[in-house]
């Protein structure tokens, strides 16, 4: 039997709401913006908390995001994406498969959308 925690089909947006509500207002606003872009681009994705952060899934995990001590992070979960989109990511702080950004320096929406579409092409 799959535990609730390990159920990757689970859709629990209320967990993401609770995560966001606990954040300082500036980080909350930055991640709410990111969530809206994700939901607009992939309206059929599910969302839940996994690995102590919001995860968005469509067949497989697509992306996650988190508030860190000194920045916010978008987890692309794809080394190939980082390699193939390196020209699009110039000027962004990339470490491994994660993009770090400040609340006053968000990832441009067109780059987020491009990341999401790339990830969708990987998991379909």
Residue, then its C-alpha position, 0 to 999 in steps of 0.5 A: x500500500x502506498x503511503x499518503x506521503x509517497x503517493x505521487x498521484x496525490x493532488x493537494x493544493x491546500x498543502x501548497x497554500x499552507x506552505x505559501x501562507x507561512x512565508x514572509x509577504x515578499x517571498x510569498x508574492x514571488x512564489x505565488x507569481x511563479x505558481x500562477x505561471x505554472x498553473x496557467x501553463x500546465x493547468x492539468x498539473x497536480x500540486x502537493x508538498x514533497x521534499x518539504x517544497x511545492x512540487x508540480x506534476x504532470x505524468x512525472x514531477x515537472x518542477x518544484x519551488x522553495x523559499x530559502x534563507x537568502x533567495x527563492x529557488x525553482x527546481x527544474x529537475x532536469x540536467x538536460x534542460x539546464x544544458x540545452x537552455x544555457x543561452x536562455x539562462x544567461x544572467x540567472x543564478x543556476x546551480x545544478x538543476x536549480x535556478x535561484x532568484x531574489x524576490x526583487x529579481x524574478x525569473x522572467x515569465x517567458x523563461x519560466x514558460x519555456x522551462x515548463x514546456x521543455x519539461x513537458x516534452x521530457x515527461x510526455 
